[in-house]
Amino acid sequence: MNDKCVVLNAKKMNFDGKLDFSFYLLMLQYMMILNLSSAMQVQMKMLACGNHPRLL
């Protein structure tokens, strides 16, 4: 059996072959920013339509 390992971006890999923790943190921050902007867009649409609930 021939097993092959493909490394897509060696700069993000540690010597043990695992992704660097800082890369995971970067992706987490990116997803949080996208989530926040999506929530803000929903609130802006609600306010533009005259729907003024208590936005806490």
N, C-alpha and C positions, 0 to 999 in steps of 0.2 A: 504494500500500500504506500503510495506516495502522497505525503501531506505537504501542502504548500501554504506559506503564510505571506500575505500581501500587506505591506505597510504603506498606507496612503500618504501619511504626512509624518515623517520621522521626527520632525521638530517637536511634535506634541507628545511623543512617546518617551517614557522613562526607560531605563535599561532593563527593567523587568517586563517590558512590553505592554504596560498599562497606560491608559491615557493620563496625562498630568491633571492633578486636581484643579489647578488654576483654569484649565480649559472648561471643566465642568462648571466652575463658578461663573465664568464668562457666559456660558450658555444659559445658566440659571438667571443671571441678570438680564440678559437679552429677552428671555421669555417673560420675566416680570415686567419689563418696560412695555412689551407688546400687550400684555394683559391690562396694565394701567391705562394705556392709550385707548384700548378698546372700551374700557369702563367709562372713561371720560367722554368718548364719542357718544355712548348711549345716553349719558346725562345731558350732553349738549343738545341732542335730538329731542329729548324729553322737554327741556326748557324751551327750545325753539317752537315746539308744538303747543306751548301753553300749559303743559303738565308740570306743576310746581309742587311735587311732593317734598316732604322733609328730607333733604339730602344731607345726611350726616357724614 
